[in-house]
Structure formats: structure tokens, C-alpha cells
Amino acid sequence: MRNPFPKPTRRLSLPLSLLAAVLLAGGVTLLALWCQPNSFRALASGFLRQPLLIVLNALPVGLLILAAAALLRNVFFGAALVNFLVCALSVANRVKIEVRDEPVFPRDFALLKEVGSALESYEIRFPLPQIGAVVLVTAALIALGFFVGSAPFPLEKLRGWKGSLLGAAASLTVLTGLILTLYASTPLYQSFSVSNAEYVPAVFNDLGFPYAFCHHFTTYLVDRPKDFRRAEAEGWETGDVPGQGEAVSVIMVMNEAFSDITDAPAFSYDESGDPLANLHALRKDPHALSGHVVVPGFAGGTANTEFDVLTGMQTNALSASTTSAMRVVNRNLDSLFRVFGNDGYETSFYHPGDNWFYNRENVYRWFGAEETLFVGDMESPEYKGRWVTDSYAASLIEELFEAAEAPVFHYTTTIQNHMSYTAGKYGPDYDFPPTGISGLSEEVETLLSVYAEGVRDADAMLGRLWRFFGGREEPVVLVYWGDHLPYLGDNQLGYRQLGLDVFPGPEGQENLAAYETPYVIWANDAAAEALDWENAVVSLELPETVSACFLGAAVLELTGRGGESPWFAFLNQLRRELPVVHKNAYRLADGSAPEALAPEQEELLRKWRCWSYYKLQHKEIP
């Protein structure tokens, strides 16, 4: 194979070519970092304090230059190609962060066909100085390559196309190995100091785009089921029949760390001091249905529970490795918002936290919520300590309902009772009622008394909404539950001193008590009449304990929408067979744990996994 480029007037020896590759890698890396949206001076300062970041950002660039140089037989042509590609990605990362507050991930390559529609949907200000610099440097490297080349490889057998392919393959193999090992290391990635570890764009900016991008080749994975067949899954996506349900507003409130651990025997609250007085009273209401949901995680993972409830998919089944459900979402998905929205409902999501946390701002748009409201959009939010109060969140729901011109489907995720449960959570002089439990360590007494105060406020929110909607003539169903159990010290310290066994347990032997939070579904008088409550509850066949991924489907069936969506209809079928599915732990409708699943149950699980994969990776929703 002849080299299509003209012979340069000067040639570099192999050592000089390698040195040039190293220097060019440094230059290309600097330009890519300069294209980021954050201050280059601040970035450089951070890199000087953590010099390993310099190597981690430049190393993949250098290996790509070596691979391109081997193929093009010229280190400057190779550098020009890599400079254009790497810096173009960095510019795209800058634009995406500025437009959607989300960086570029490797998985975005699967969405290239959606870029055109995205460009039409957003007002984009392209960084012209950065684009111009990338083009000029690329052109300069190309021009330099015409004058300065590389001397023939010392081994004559490797001077032809075979040598070029071997050289490129060797470099790419090393890079692949590093991505799967060094760059995949979460402990290493999390060891660096960043301005905000929870805010992914900030992490990208602080650690450098090349390093962060390479790290995310192995994160947020969705495993393809072994027996997945796309044509089969497409065949399941037929039969949507909107408009079947009753015009009953549905208010879903997932309260941060809401649990009933204060019902444990160790506590001795009297009726007047009961932190869960409203929950206990509401459970006795003739229009209430209550029990426990099994959520994806222990003491964390709020957004994973949101994902499970709203989509009917299951976070723990997406990948063999730990993943964040919200971070695997990058396309429009079926959800409760879409089902109710197709029936003419006003749909909304509120969260008194930052819109970037768990990428909620983008994800809820993909879920189909018409309106989202985060703390930055809220007018004069009320705080109790660091977090916005549950009382304020309740007032927003009331205001939303008062202003609605159609039935409402609304989902709120609260934040007040978020960890940590330290003595200063609500200010230095806040007086927490004691637990009344003797024998607790000082640390656990603090943890439990602070947490219980948050539970009181969460329960007060439930009571407030119960009374508010109880006084309305419009039909309303209220669904209220917790996202996960609270974190009460390392190694479940607080739980151990309470005598509660909530240790999650090993794979295959999960202790479901570590994942259970209370739920209550309640209908006001108008909704109970519209739904024929007693008969609807009987036909629903909802057991005391159910996986969170089935809760949303159950609400659809309860409101008469069980047959509107083939996906949610299937979830209700699966729920009747296996109401609890948690990793490799299962419970039947009678609460028993089967020794082995029946073939028909295995087939239902297979269909669920394959259908979920199809929705996440392939289904197109306008």
C-alpha cells in the first residue's frame, strides 16, 4: 500500500518521533482542557496540586497519537487527526454542559442521530474562539506533516502496511487495557479533590475531560440480556389504549428516608409523642391501602427508587455492576407521566433540591413530565437547617392542585430528612426530643433523636395532605412512601443497638428488611366513589409487601388504567406472580420465599429484562 501523502523534506528518527508524540500529546491535551467551560487557570492550579491528573489526561491522547501516526506514517498527521477528534469532543462537552448541564459520555455515541433534533431544540452558543483554535492547530499540524515526516522503521519487515496495522493495534490494545483497568478504577477516580463530587459536570471540569471521559467507558452500564431479540421486544410494544381510566388526580409523594423504624419495640412513645401518628391513623381509614415497598438500595439511592416506581424497570437488574439508574437514561422513556399525560392530565415533578442532582432536570424531561420544579425555581423556600422543609413541599403541592385546570398527576421527592443526622442538622441550639431508650451510645442517641425529628415532620406532611385533599370535592388519590431506610452509623450501628436486623446480606441471600419502607395509598371520598374503592382494592390483589417497581403499575390499575399500556399491564401480571423481586431474592403473593422459580415465572422475568433493555436502548418515543 503506497503512502498517499508526498514525501516530507525532513524525517525524524524513531526516538525523535516518539519524543514528538509525547510533546504533541501534551499540547493536544492542553488545548482539549482549554476548551472546557471552567477556568483554565483554576484547572491548572488543581492539576499542579494533583499532578497524577496530568498523566491520566495526556496518556490516552498520546496512545491515540501513536496509533494514528502508525497508520498515517507521520506523527504530525496523526497528531492533527487526534487533535481534531479529541478537541471536538471537548468542545461538544462544553456545549452540552452549558445547554443541558450534563457532560458528554461515551454512551452518547449511540445517540448521534438525535444530535440534529437536539440542535433544533436548544439555543446553542457555540464557543467560536475554541473552535477556531482547534481548526487552526489542526491545520498547522497537517501543514507541518508535509515538511517533517518519520524515518522508515528500523525493522524492514514492519515498514509496510502490516507494520502500520500492528503499531496501531498495539497502541489501541494498551489504551483499551488501561480503560478497563486504571481508568475504570472508581477508588482512584474518587480519590481526587473536586469542588462538588455529587455534581458530575463539576467532576468532569475538575478532573479534566479526557480522564473523566475515559473513566465513564465502564460506568452507567446496561447489560444486554443473553436471549434478547429486538424483533421479539418490538412485538410486545403494541396495544396502547389511552383514555380508559377515571378522571382522578393522583399525588405521589416519596419522602426522604421515611420509615417506620420508630415502631420498633425499643421505642416507647406514647400516643401524644408518636412520630408516626398520622400514618398510623391513616392506615385505619376505610379508603386506605397500606404495606411496605422493597426499594433498590439500603440507606441511599433516592433516584433509583424514583426510576423503579415511575418506569416499572428495576435498577438492580440493569447491570451486573453497580449503576445509577438515572445516569443510564438518555432517551425518552415510557413512564407514569406519559400514561397520565396521554389521558389529558397535567403532569409535574417537584424536588426541593438542585436540578443537576442525579441529572433529574434532563431525566424527567425524558420521562415526559410537562413541568419540573427544583429549589432554584422555588419562590422563598423555607429551610430547616440545610434542607427545604417538608411543610414547604406540601404547600407547593397544594398550590399546584389549586391552580390546576385538569386532573393532576404529580410526583414530589422531598429532601428535609436527608442525612446526616448530626446534632447540628437543624442548627446549634435545636432541642431534639430524646428517644427514651436506655442503653444507647451517645452517637446512636443523637442519630436516632435527629432522625426521628425528621420523621415527625414527614408524618406531619402526610397528615397535612390527608386533611387538605380530604376536604376537596375533586377526586384525589394520595400515594405516600419512603425512598430508603436511613443511614444510622457505620455497620448499621444504630440498628444494632435497636435490636433490628437490617444487614443487607450477601448476594442471593438478601435480607429484605434492609430495603422495606412503608407505603400508604389513600382515596378521598370523591375518588373512593369514582373508583368503587372496595371492589377496586379487592381486584387489585396488592400484597402487604411489594417491590417499588410495581407500585406505579398498581396505581394505574387502581385508577382504571390497567389496560392502557401493554408494559404496565404486564407489570401487574408479573406482580401478581412475583410481587417481590430484589436481585436474586423473590417472594410469592402469600409472602413465602420459593426454593426455585417455576418455568413460567422464569419466563416472565426473562420477558421483563428483555423488554426493559429494549425500552432503554431501542424504543423511539417522539
C-alpha positions as CSV (number, residue, x, y, z in Angstrom):
1,M,0.0,0.0,0.0
2,R,1.5,3.3,-1.1
3,N,1.6,6.3,1.2
4,P,-0.8,8.8,-0.4
5,F,1.0,11.8,1.2
6,P,4.0,13.4,-0.5
7,K,7.4,12.7,0.9
8,P,8.4,15.3,3.5
9,T,11.7,17.1,3.1
10,R,12.9,16.1,6.6
11,R,12.5,12.9,8.5
12,L,12.6,12.2,12.3
13,S,14.3,9.2,13.7
14,L,12.2,6.7,15.8
15,P,13.4,8.2,19.1
16,L,12.7,11.8,17.9
17,S,9.3,10.7,16.6
18,L,8.4,9.2,20.0
19,L,9.6,12.4,21.7
20,A,7.5,14.4,19.3
21,A,4.5,12.2,20.1
22,V,4.9,12.9,23.8
23,L,5.2,16.6,23.3
24,L,2.3,16.7,20.9
25,A,0.2,14.7,23.3
26,G,0.9,17.3,25.9
27,G,-0.1,20.1,23.5
28,V,-3.3,18.5,22.4
29,T,-4.3,17.7,26.0
30,L,-3.8,21.3,27.0
31,L,-5.9,22.5,24.1
32,A,-8.7,20.0,25.0
33,L,-8.6,21.2,28.6
34,W,-8.7,24.8,27.5
35,C,-11.9,24.0,25.5
36,Q,-13.6,23.1,28.8
37,P,-16.2,25.5,30.2
38,N,-14.4,26.1,33.5
39,S,-11.5,28.4,34.2
40,F,-8.2,27.1,32.7
41,R,-6.2,28.8,35.3
42,A,-8.2,27.2,38.1
43,L,-7.9,23.8,36.3
44,A,-4.1,24.2,36.0
45,S,-3.8,25.1,39.7
46,G,-5.7,21.9,40.6
47,F,-3.6,19.8,38.3
48,L,-0.4,21.2,40.0
49,R,-1.8,20.1,43.3
50,Q,-2.7,16.7,41.9
51,P,0.0,16.0,39.2
52,L,-1.3,12.5,38.5
53,L,-4.2,14.1,36.7
54,I,-1.7,15.5,34.1
55,V,-0.6,11.9,33.3
56,L,-4.2,10.5,33.3
57,N,-5.4,13.1,30.8
58,A,-2.4,13.0,28.5
59,L,-1.9,9.3,28.4
60,P,-4.9,8.3,26.3
61,V,-4.2,11.2,23.9
62,G,-0.6,10.1,23.5
63,L,-1.6,6.5,22.7
64,L,-4.1,7.7,20.2
65,I,-1.4,9.8,18.5
66,L,0.9,6.8,18.3
67,A,-1.9,4.7,16.8
68,A,-2.8,7.4,14.2
69,A,0.9,8.0,13.5
70,A,1.5,4.3,12.8
71,L,-1.5,4.3,10.3
72,L,-0.6,7.6,8.6
73,R,3.2,7.0,8.9
74,N,3.6,10.6,10.1
75,V,3.5,11.7,13.7
76,F,2.2,15.2,12.8
77,F,-0.6,13.9,10.6
78,G,-1.5,11.5,13.4
79,A,-1.5,14.4,15.9
80,A,-3.7,16.5,13.6
81,L,-6.3,13.8,13.4
82,V,-6.3,13.2,17.2
83,N,-6.3,16.9,17.9
84,F,-9.4,17.4,15.8
85,L,-11.2,14.4,17.3
86,V,-10.3,14.9,21.0
87,C,-10.8,18.7,21.0
88,A,-14.1,18.3,19.0
89,L,-15.3,16.1,21.8
90,S,-14.2,18.6,24.4
91,V,-16.0,21.4,22.6
92,A,-19.1,19.2,22.4
93,N,-18.7,18.5,26.1
94,R,-18.6,22.2,26.8
95,V,-21.7,22.9,24.7
96,K,-23.7,20.0,26.3
97,I,-22.8,21.2,29.8
98,E,-23.8,24.7,29.0
99,V,-27.1,23.7,27.3
100,R,-28.2,20.7,29.3
101,D,-25.9,20.8,32.4
102,E,-24.6,17.3,31.5
103,P,-21.2,16.3,30.1
104,V,-20.5,14.1,27.1
105,F,-20.4,10.4,28.0
106,P,-19.1,7.5,25.8
107,R,-22.6,6.2,25.6
108,D,-23.6,9.4,23.7
109,F,-22.1,7.9,20.6
110,A,-25.2,5.7,20.4
111,L,-27.3,8.9,20.1
112,L,-25.6,10.6,17.2
113,K,-28.8,10.5,15.1
114,E,-30.5,12.6,17.8
115,V,-28.0,15.4,17.6
116,G,-29.8,17.1,14.8
117,S,-33.1,17.3,16.6
118,A,-31.2,18.5,19.8
119,L,-29.6,21.3,17.8
120,E,-33.1,22.5,16.7
121,S,-34.5,22.2,20.3
122,Y,-31.9,24.4,22.1
123,E,-30.5,27.8,21.6
124,I,-26.8,27.0,21.4
125,R,-24.0,29.5,21.6
126,F,-21.0,27.8,20.0
127,P,-17.6,28.7,21.6
128,L,-16.1,30.2,18.4
129,P,-12.7,31.0,19.9
130,Q,-12.2,27.4,21.0
131,I,-13.5,26.1,17.7
132,G,-11.2,28.4,15.8
133,A,-8.2,27.4,17.8
134,V,-8.9,23.7,17.2
135,V,-9.2,24.3,13.5
136,L,-6.0,26.4,13.3
137,V,-3.9,23.9,15.3
138,T,-5.2,21.0,13.2
139,A,-4.4,22.8,10.0
140,A,-0.9,23.7,11.3
141,L,-0.2,20.1,12.3
142,I,-1.2,19.0,8.8
143,A,1.0,21.5,7.2
144,L,3.9,20.6,9.4
145,G,3.4,16.9,8.4
146,F,4.1,17.8,4.7
147,F,7.5,19.1,5.7
148,V,8.5,16.8,8.6
149,G,8.0,13.1,8.5
150,S,9.3,9.9,10.2
151,A,12.2,7.9,9.1
152,P,11.5,4.3,8.0
153,F,11.0,1.8,10.8
154,P,14.3,0.1,11.7
155,L,12.9,-3.4,11.0
156,E,12.3,-3.7,7.3
157,K,9.5,-6.3,7.7
158,L,7.5,-3.7,9.6
159,R,7.8,-0.9,7.2
160,G,4.7,-1.8,5.1
161,W,1.0,-1.8,5.9
162,K,1.3,-4.8,8.2
163,G,3.7,-2.8,10.4
164,S,1.3,0.2,10.4
165,L,-1.6,-2.0,11.4
166,L,0.4,-3.8,14.1
167,G,1.6,-0.5,15.5
168,A,-1.9,1.0,15.6
169,A,-3.3,-2.2,17.1
170,A,-0.6,-2.3,19.8
171,S,-1.3,1.3,20.9
172,L,-5.1,0.8,20.9
173,T,-4.7,-2.5,22.8
174,V,-2.7,-0.8,25.5
175,L,-5.3,2.0,25.6
176,T,-8.2,-0.4,25.9
177,G,-6.4,-2.3,28.7
178,L,-5.9,0.9,30.6
179,I,-9.5,2.0,30.2
180,L,-10.7,-1.4,31.5
181,T,-8.3,-1.3,34.5
182,L,-6.7,2.0,35.5
183,Y,-9.3,4.3,34.1
184,A,-12.1,2.1,35.3
185,S,-10.9,2.4,38.9
186,T,-13.7,4.1,41.0
187,P,-11.4,4.4,44.1
188,L,-8.8,6.2,42.0
189,Y,-11.4,8.4,40.4
190,Q,-13.0,9.3,43.7
191,S,-9.6,9.9,45.4
192,F,-9.0,13.3,43.7
193,S,-10.2,16.5,45.3
194,V,-13.1,18.2,43.3
195,S,-15.3,21.1,44.0
196,N,-18.5,19.1,44.1
197,A,-18.3,15.3,44.0
198,E,-22.1,15.0,43.5
199,Y,-22.2,17.3,40.5
200,V,-21.0,15.3,37.5
201,P,-20.2,18.3,35.2
202,A,-18.1,19.8,38.0
203,V,-16.2,16.5,38.3
204,F,-15.5,16.5,34.6
205,N,-14.3,20.0,34.8
206,D,-12.0,19.5,37.8
207,L,-10.5,16.2,36.7
208,G,-10.2,17.0,33.0
209,F,-12.4,15.9,30.2
210,P,-10.0,13.2,28.7
211,Y,-9.7,11.4,32.0
212,A,-13.3,11.7,33.0
213,F,-14.5,10.6,29.6
214,C,-12.2,7.5,29.7
215,H,-13.4,6.6,33.2
216,H,-17.0,6.6,32.1
217,F,-16.5,3.9,29.4
218,T,-17.1,1.4,32.3
219,T,-19.8,3.3,34.2
220,Y,-23.6,3.5,33.9
221,L,-23.7,0.2,32.1
222,V,-26.9,-1.6,30.9
223,D,-26.2,-5.3,30.3
224,R,-27.8,-6.8,27.2
225,P,-29.8,-9.9,28.2
226,K,-28.3,-13.1,26.6
227,D,-31.5,-14.0,25.0
228,F,-32.6,-10.5,23.9
229,R,-34.2,-10.4,20.5
230,R,-35.1,-6.9,19.3
231,A,-37.9,-8.1,17.0
232,E,-39.5,-10.0,19.8
233,A,-39.4,-7.0,22.1
234,E,-40.9,-4.8,19.4
235,G,-43.8,-7.2,19.1
236,W,-44.6,-6.6,22.8
237,E,-45.0,-2.8,22.2
238,T,-48.5,-3.0,20.7
239,G,-51.9,-2.3,22.1
240,D,-51.7,1.1,23.8
241,V,-55.3,2.2,24.5
242,P,-55.4,5.6,26.3
243,G,-58.4,7.1,27.9
244,Q,-59.7,4.1,29.9
245,G,-59.2,5.4,33.5
246,E,-61.3,7.5,35.8
247,A,-60.5,11.3,36.0
248,V,-59.0,11.0,39.4
249,S,-56.0,13.2,40.3
250,V,-53.0,11.2,41.6
251,I,-50.5,12.8,44.0
252,M,-47.4,10.7,44.7
253,V,-45.0,11.8,47.4
254,M,-41.8,9.9,48.0
255,N,-40.4,11.2,51.3
256,E,-36.7,11.2,52.0
257,A,-35.7,8.3,54.3
258,F,-39.3,7.9,55.5
259,S,-39.6,4.7,57.5
260,D,-41.4,3.1,60.4
261,I,-38.4,2.1,62.4
262,T,-39.7,4.2,65.3
263,D,-42.4,1.4,65.7
264,A,-39.6,-0.9,66.8
265,P,-40.1,-2.4,70.3
266,A,-37.2,-0.4,71.7
267,F,-39.1,2.8,71.3
268,S,-41.8,3.6,73.9
269,Y,-43.6,6.7,72.5
270,D,-47.0,7.3,74.0
271,E,-49.8,8.4,71.7
272,S,-49.1,12.1,72.0
273,G,-45.4,11.6,71.2
274,D,-45.8,9.1,68.4
275,P,-43.6,10.3,65.4
276,L,-45.9,8.5,63.0
277,A,-49.3,9.4,64.4
278,N,-50.8,10.4,61.1
279,L,-49.5,7.3,59.3
280,H,-51.0,5.1,62.0
281,A,-54.3,6.9,61.8
282,L,-54.4,6.9,58.0
283,R,-53.8,3.2,57.9
284,K,-57.2,2.7,59.7
285,D,-59.1,4.9,57.2
286,P,-61.6,2.8,55.2
287,H,-60.2,4.3,52.0
288,A,-56.6,3.4,52.7
289,L,-54.4,0.6,51.5
290,S,-51.0,0.2,53.2
291,G,-48.0,-2.0,53.4
292,H,-44.3,-1.9,52.6
293,V,-42.3,-1.4,49.4
294,V,-39.0,-3.1,48.7
295,V,-36.7,-0.4,47.3
296,P,-33.5,-0.8,45.3
297,G,-30.9,0.3,47.9
298,F,-30.1,0.5,51.6
299,A,-29.6,3.9,53.2
300,G,-29.2,5.7,49.8
301,G,-30.2,5.7,46.2
302,T,-33.2,8.0,46.2
303,A,-33.2,8.5,42.4
304,N,-33.1,4.7,41.9
305,T,-36.4,4.3,43.7
306,E,-37.9,7.1,41.6
307,F,-36.8,5.3,38.5
308,D,-38.2,2.0,39.6
309,V,-41.6,3.4,40.6
310,L,-42.1,5.6,37.6
311,T,-40.8,3.3,34.8
312,G,-41.5,-0.2,36.2
313,M,-38.0,-1.2,35.4
314,Q,-35.6,-2.2,38.1
315,T,-32.3,-0.5,38.9
316,N,-30.7,-3.7,40.3
317,A,-31.4,-5.6,37.1
318,L,-29.9,-3.2,34.7
319,S,-26.3,-4.3,35.1
320,A,-24.2,-6.8,37.0
321,S,-22.2,-3.9,38.2
322,T,-23.5,-1.1,40.5
323,T,-25.1,1.6,38.4
324,S,-27.1,4.7,38.8
325,A,-30.5,4.3,37.0
326,M,-30.9,8.0,36.2
327,R,-27.5,8.0,34.6
328,V,-28.3,5.3,32.1
329,V,-31.3,7.2,30.9
330,N,-30.5,9.2,27.7
331,R,-33.7,8.9,25.7
332,N,-37.5,9.3,26.0
333,L,-38.9,6.5,28.2
334,D,-42.3,5.2,29.0
335,S,-43.4,6.2,32.5
336,L,-46.4,7.1,34.6
337,F,-46.1,10.7,33.3
338,R,-46.7,9.6,29.8
339,V,-49.7,7.3,30.6
340,F,-51.5,10.1,32.6
341,G,-50.4,12.7,30.1
342,N,-52.0,10.8,27.3
343,D,-55.2,10.9,29.3
344,G,-55.1,14.7,29.4
345,Y,-53.6,15.1,32.9
346,E,-51.4,17.9,33.9
347,T,-48.1,16.2,34.8
348,S,-45.4,17.6,37.0
349,F,-42.4,16.7,39.2
350,Y,-41.2,18.8,42.2
351,H,-38.0,18.3,44.1
352,P,-36.6,20.9,46.6
353,G,-33.0,20.1,45.7
354,D,-30.7,21.0,42.9
355,N,-31.8,20.2,39.3
356,W,-28.5,18.7,38.4
357,F,-28.5,16.1,41.2
358,Y,-28.9,12.7,39.6
359,N,-29.4,14.5,36.3
360,R,-33.0,15.0,37.2
361,E,-33.5,18.0,35.1
362,N,-32.9,16.0,31.9
363,V,-34.3,12.7,33.1
364,Y,-37.7,14.0,34.0
365,R,-38.0,15.6,30.6
366,W,-37.2,12.2,29.1
367,F,-39.8,10.7,31.4
368,G,-42.4,13.0,29.9
369,A,-43.1,15.3,32.8
370,E,-44.7,18.6,31.5
371,E,-43.4,20.7,34.4
372,T,-40.4,20.3,36.7
373,L,-39.7,22.5,39.7
374,F,-36.4,22.5,41.7
375,V,-35.1,24.5,44.5
376,G,-33.6,27.1,42.2
377,D,-37.0,27.8,40.7
378,M,-38.9,28.0,44.0
379,E,-40.0,31.2,45.5
380,S,-38.8,31.9,49.0
381,P,-38.2,28.3,50.0
382,E,-38.4,27.6,53.8
383,Y,-35.4,25.8,55.3
384,K,-34.9,23.8,58.5
385,G,-31.2,23.6,58.8
386,R,-29.7,22.9,55.4
387,W,-32.7,21.4,53.7
388,V,-36.0,22.7,52.4
389,T,-38.8,21.7,54.8
390,D,-41.5,19.1,54.1
391,S,-44.0,21.6,55.1
392,Y,-43.0,23.9,52.3
393,A,-43.1,21.0,49.9
394,A,-46.6,20.3,51.0
395,S,-47.6,23.9,50.3
396,L,-46.3,23.7,46.8
397,I,-48.4,20.6,46.1
398,E,-51.5,22.4,47.5
399,E,-50.8,25.4,45.3
400,L,-50.3,23.2,42.3
401,F,-53.6,21.5,42.8
402,E,-55.5,24.8,43.4
403,A,-54.2,26.2,40.1
404,A,-54.8,23.0,38.0
405,E,-57.3,23.2,35.2
406,A,-57.4,19.4,34.6
407,P,-56.8,16.3,36.6
408,V,-53.3,16.2,38.0
409,F,-50.6,13.6,38.1
410,H,-47.9,14.8,40.4
411,Y,-44.7,13.4,41.9
412,T,-42.7,15.0,44.7
413,T,-39.4,13.8,46.1
414,T,-38.8,15.6,49.4
415,I,-35.4,16.3,51.0
416,Q,-35.7,17.5,54.6
417,N,-34.9,14.3,56.3
418,H,-31.8,13.7,54.2
419,M,-28.7,12.6,56.2
420,S,-26.5,13.3,58.1
421,Y,-28.3,13.0,61.4
422,T,-25.9,15.1,63.5
423,A,-26.7,17.3,66.5
424,G,-26.2,20.4,64.3
425,K,-28.5,19.3,61.5
426,Y,-31.2,21.9,62.3
427,G,-28.8,24.5,63.9
428,P,-26.6,24.6,67.0
429,D,-29.4,25.3,69.5
430,Y,-32.1,22.9,68.3
431,D,-33.6,20.8,71.0
432,F,-34.4,17.3,69.9
433,P,-36.9,15.2,71.9
434,P,-35.0,12.3,73.4
435,T,-35.7,8.8,72.2
436,G,-36.4,7.5,75.7
437,I,-34.4,4.3,75.0
438,S,-31.9,3.4,77.7
439,G,-28.5,1.9,77.0
440,L,-27.9,3.7,73.7
441,S,-24.4,5.1,73.0
442,E,-24.2,8.9,72.7
443,E,-23.7,8.6,69.0
444,V,-26.7,6.5,68.4
445,E,-28.9,8.6,70.7
446,T,-28.0,11.6,68.6
447,L,-28.6,9.7,65.3
448,L,-32.0,8.4,66.4
449,S,-33.3,11.6,68.0
450,V,-32.3,13.7,65.0
451,Y,-33.7,11.2,62.5
452,A,-37.0,10.9,64.5
453,E,-37.5,14.7,64.4
454,G,-37.4,14.4,60.6
455,V,-39.9,11.6,60.7
456,R,-42.2,13.8,62.7
457,D,-42.1,16.4,60.1
458,A,-42.6,13.9,57.3
459,D,-45.6,12.4,59.1
460,A,-46.9,16.0,59.6
461,M,-46.7,16.5,55.8
462,L,-48.7,13.3,55.3
463,G,-51.3,14.5,57.8
464,R,-51.5,17.9,56.1
465,L,-52.0,16.4,52.7
466,W,-54.6,13.9,54.1
467,R,-56.6,16.8,55.6
468,F,-56.2,19.0,52.5
469,F,-57.4,16.5,50.0
470,G,-59.9,15.1,52.4
471,G,-61.7,18.4,52.2
472,R,-61.7,18.6,48.4
473,E,-64.7,17.8,46.2
474,E,-62.4,16.8,43.4
475,P,-61.4,13.1,43.4
476,V,-57.8,12.5,44.6
477,V,-55.7,9.5,45.3
478,L,-52.6,10.2,47.5
479,V,-49.7,7.8,47.5
480,Y,-47.0,8.3,50.2
481,W,-43.9,6.2,50.9
482,G,-40.2,6.3,51.7
483,D,-37.3,6.0,49.3
484,H,-35.0,4.0,51.5
485,L,-34.1,3.4,55.2
486,P,-31.9,6.0,56.9
487,Y,-28.2,5.7,57.4
488,L,-27.6,5.2,61.1
489,G,-23.9,4.9,61.5
490,D,-21.2,2.6,60.1
491,N,-22.0,-1.2,60.1
492,Q,-25.7,-0.5,61.0
493,L,-24.6,0.8,64.4
494,G,-28.0,2.4,65.2
495,Y,-30.0,-0.6,64.0
496,R,-27.9,-3.0,66.0
497,Q,-28.4,-1.0,69.2
498,L,-32.2,-1.0,68.4
499,G,-32.1,-4.8,68.0
500,L,-33.2,-4.6,64.4
501,D,-31.7,-7.0,61.8
502,V,-31.3,-4.8,58.7
503,F,-28.0,-6.1,57.5
504,P,-28.5,-6.3,53.7
505,G,-27.0,-9.8,53.5
506,P,-24.8,-11.4,50.8
507,E,-25.8,-11.8,47.1
508,G,-28.6,-14.3,46.8
509,Q,-29.4,-14.1,50.5
510,E,-30.6,-10.5,50.7
511,N,-32.3,-9.5,53.9
512,L,-35.4,-7.7,52.6
513,A,-35.9,-5.9,55.9
514,A,-33.0,-3.7,54.9
515,Y,-34.9,-2.5,51.9
516,E,-38.5,-2.1,53.2
517,T,-40.2,1.2,53.7
518,P,-43.9,1.9,54.5
519,Y,-46.4,3.0,51.8
520,V,-50.0,4.1,52.0
521,I,-52.4,4.7,49.2
522,W,-55.5,6.7,50.2
523,A,-58.5,8.0,48.3
524,N,-60.7,10.9,49.4
525,D,-64.4,10.4,49.4
526,A,-64.9,11.6,45.8
527,A,-62.1,9.3,44.5
528,A,-63.4,6.3,46.5
529,E,-66.8,6.7,44.9
530,A,-65.4,7.2,41.4
531,L,-63.2,4.1,41.7
532,D,-65.6,1.9,43.6
533,W,-62.9,1.6,46.2
534,E,-63.7,-1.6,48.0
535,N,-64.1,-3.6,44.8
536,A,-61.1,-1.9,43.2
537,V,-58.9,-2.8,46.1
538,V,-60.0,-6.4,46.1
539,S,-59.4,-6.8,42.4
540,L,-56.0,-5.1,42.7
541,E,-54.7,-8.0,44.8
542,L,-51.9,-5.9,46.2
543,P,-50.0,-7.8,49.0
544,E,-48.6,-6.2,52.1
545,T,-45.0,-6.2,50.6
546,V,-44.3,-5.3,47.0
547,S,-41.3,-4.2,45.0
548,A,-41.1,-0.5,44.3
549,C,-41.0,-1.2,40.6
550,F,-44.6,-2.5,40.8
551,L,-46.1,0.4,42.8
552,G,-46.7,2.7,39.9
553,A,-48.3,0.0,37.8
554,A,-50.6,-0.8,40.7
555,V,-51.7,2.8,40.9
556,L,-52.5,2.8,37.2
557,E,-54.7,-0.3,37.7
558,L,-56.3,1.2,40.8
559,T,-57.4,4.2,38.8
560,G,-58.8,2.1,35.9
561,R,-55.7,2.3,33.7
562,G,-54.6,-1.3,34.0
563,G,-55.1,-1.9,30.3
564,E,-54.0,1.4,28.8
565,S,-50.3,0.4,28.4
566,P,-49.1,-3.2,27.5
567,W,-46.0,-2.6,29.5
568,F,-47.7,-1.6,32.7
569,A,-50.3,-4.3,32.2
570,F,-47.5,-6.8,32.0
571,L,-46.0,-5.5,35.2
572,N,-49.3,-6.0,37.0
573,Q,-49.3,-9.6,35.7
574,L,-45.8,-10.2,36.9
575,R,-46.6,-8.5,40.3
576,R,-49.4,-11.0,40.9
577,E,-47.0,-13.8,40.3
578,L,-43.8,-12.4,42.0
579,P,-44.7,-9.3,44.0
580,V,-41.2,-9.0,45.4
581,V,-38.2,-9.3,43.1
582,H,-34.9,-8.0,44.6
583,K,-31.7,-9.1,42.9
584,N,-31.9,-12.9,43.5
585,A,-34.5,-12.8,46.3
586,Y,-38.1,-13.5,45.5
587,R,-41.4,-13.6,47.4
588,L,-44.7,-15.1,46.2
589,A,-48.1,-13.5,46.7
590,D,-48.5,-15.3,50.1
591,G,-45.2,-13.9,51.3
592,S,-43.3,-17.1,51.1
593,A,-39.8,-17.4,49.5
594,P,-39.8,-20.1,46.8
595,E,-36.9,-22.5,46.8
596,A,-36.8,-22.3,43.0
597,L,-38.8,-20.4,40.4
598,A,-41.3,-22.2,38.2
599,P,-40.6,-22.2,34.4
600,E,-43.4,-19.8,33.8
601,Q,-42.0,-17.4,36.4
602,E,-38.6,-17.6,34.8
603,E,-40.1,-16.7,31.5
604,L,-41.9,-13.7,33.0
605,L,-38.6,-12.5,34.4
606,R,-36.9,-13.0,31.1
607,K,-39.5,-11.0,29.3
608,W,-39.3,-8.2,31.9
609,R,-35.5,-8.0,31.5
610,C,-35.5,-8.1,27.7
611,W,-38.4,-5.6,27.5
612,S,-36.6,-3.2,29.9
613,Y,-33.5,-3.4,27.8
614,Y,-35.5,-2.7,24.6
615,K,-37.0,0.4,26.2
616,L,-33.7,1.8,27.4
617,Q,-31.7,1.1,24.3
618,H,-34.0,1.0,21.3
619,K,-37.6,2.2,21.7
620,E,-38.2,5.5,19.9
621,I,-40.7,7.9,21.6
622,P,-41.2,11.3,19.9
